[in-house]
Amino acid sequence: MMTDEQVYGAVVEWWRKRGIPPSVRDVASMLGVSTSTAHRHLRSLADAGAVHMPKGTHRCIEPVGRFAVIGGRIHELGPVS
């Protein structure tokens, strides 16, 4: 079963490797799921504030802030003290 954490990891990996935002179709292809499944998880991540997905754009899925997947869960990273 696909998790939000796996989808977030795919978005970050795409950015890191290519330097451009992925599309929903790119994320779906990376993970071997349908575009509707990828979109559902991306919308959940957007609602949680982990990614930004402007409406009406095709390739603008951006990680927001500083998040990391640690132990299979998404964590927001704060400033280092």
Summary of the structure (lengths in Angstrom):
residues: 81
radius of gyration: 12.0
end to end distance: 37.0
largest distance: 41.7
contacts: 212
relative contact order: 0.21
helix: 44%
strand: 15%
